């Protein structure tokens, strides 16, 4: 929401799909492609994420904010939480056209199975 600006818009949607079902092709979600899952998609209409920054956004302590305005842990924590639940998270963006984050989490039963 901060990156979208004062008049920015954020959209959140969820989609459930079966294991092996056609799901959005996204390299960041490849390890989770074959599981029955719920995708949570968050889009914004902000300025987007420059391509040179996109590969680093989940790194701990990485921030583009000025000193004292952020610690660079927000997206790292999201990544860790999703991974702890045996899911995957990815981000995509076109500079000047907003950003999309997708979190794929296993459906009930998949989590218990993953820990066996």
N, C-alpha and C positions, 0 to 999 in steps of 0.2 A: 504494500500500500504506500509505503514511503517513496518507493522508486517511481510510482505512477504519477506523482505530482498532485497538486491541489485539486484538480478536477478529474483525476484519473478514475478509471473504472476497473474493478476486479470482479471476475466471474469464477465461480466454483461449480464444478459438475462432477458427478460420480457415475461410473459405468461398471457393470459386473459382466464378466465373461468366463466361459468354461475353459478348462485346461485344453490347450491345443487349438482353441477357437481363434479366428482371425482377430488380432488385436492390433492397435496402431504400431506400425514399424517405428521403433525408436531405439537406437543403439544403446542408450543408457538402461533400457528395460530388458535387453537381451537375456541376461541371466534369469529373469523371471518369466520368460515367454511361455513356458510350458505348464504353468500352474493355473488352477482356477483362482481368479483374483478379482479384486475391486480396484479400479483405477480412479484416483482422485486427481482431477485436472484443475489447475489454477492458472487463469489467464489474466493478463493486465494489458491495458492499452497505453502504457507508458512509453518512454523513449527506447526501450529495448536494452539489450546487453551487447556491448561491442564484441565482435568475434574473438579478439585477442584476450578478453577477460573471461568469456564463457567457460573455458576448460578449468578455470581456477575457482569458480564461485562456491564450490563445496569444501574448499581447503580451509582448515582451521586458521583463524586470525587473518583471513584475507578480507579486506574491505576497500571500497572505493570512497568511503566517507572521509570527511576531514578529521583530523586528530581530535579525539575527545567526543566524537559523535557516534562511534560504533566500535565494537570489539572484533567484528568479523567472525562471530560464532553462530549467528542465527541459522544460516543455511547448513553449516556443519552439524549443528544439533539436529536439524530436520533429517539430514542424511543418516546420522547415527541412530535415531529413533526408528526410521523406516528399516534400516539394515537389521536392527535388533529384532524386528518383527518378521524377519526373513523376506523383506520386500526389496524393491528397487525404486530409485528416484532419478529423474532426469530433468534437464532443462534445455529449452531451445528458444531461440530468439532471432529476430531480424532487426538489425539496427534501425531504430526509428519506428518500429512497428510493434512494440510490446514484447512480452516474454510469456512463455508457457512452462509450467512445472507439472510433471506427472509423477504421482506416487502410486506404485502398484503394490498392494498388500494382499497376502493370501487370504482366501475365504476361510471360514470356520473349518476346522479339521486339518487344513493344510499347515496351520501353525503348530498344532500338536504333533503332527507327523514329522515336521521339520526338526523337532527337538528330540525325537526318539532315537 
